[in-house]
Amino acid sequence: MGKFIILNGANNDFQFFLRSKNGKIILTSESFPTKSDCLDAVKQVQINSNLKQNFESATNSIGYHYFNINDSNGKRLCYSGFYVSAGVRDRGIGFIIDNAKSATIEDQTTAAD
């Protein structure tokens, strides 16, 4: 089981992370101007995480593998960390598919919307 953590960003924005049960950050979101936009993005990840077409797998210029999760319009909602192989990345995607829908949401923000 994972946990979405909502935090204040550096520029009065909001961001979420998905942590695994051992505390490892699995996903990092884009920045959102309001808390409600951030919470909406979490809901979109929870809704769309079982649709493989919303996952975009890629490799960076030095060979590390990662993935993005996009909304139904193709806009990036969040991204993974880097993985040493495509197989390990794919296990990360499997974790999201299996756990994002039931992950709890913890609001750690200090400011209102």
PEVENLIN-V664089 format. One record per backbone hydrogen bond with DSSP energy under -0.5 kcal/mol. CO is the residue of the C=O (numbers start at 0). NH is the residue of the N-H. If there is no record, write none. Layout:
CO,NH
CO,NH
This chain:
1,103
2,18
3,5
3,105
4,16
5,107
6,14
8,11
12,8
13,31
14,6
15,28
16,4
16,18
17,25
17,26
18,2
19,22
23,19
23,25
25,80
26,17
27,78
31,13
33,37
34,38
35,39
36,40
37,41
38,42
39,43
40,44
41,45
42,46
43,47
44,48
47,50
49,51
50,53
51,54
53,69
54,56
55,67
57,65
59,62
63,59
64,82
65,57
66,79
67,55
68,76
68,77
70,73
74,70
76,29
77,68
78,27
82,64
84,88
85,89
86,90
87,91
88,92
89,93
90,94
91,95
92,96
93,97
94,98
95,99
98,101
98,102
99,102
103,3
104,106
105,5
105,107
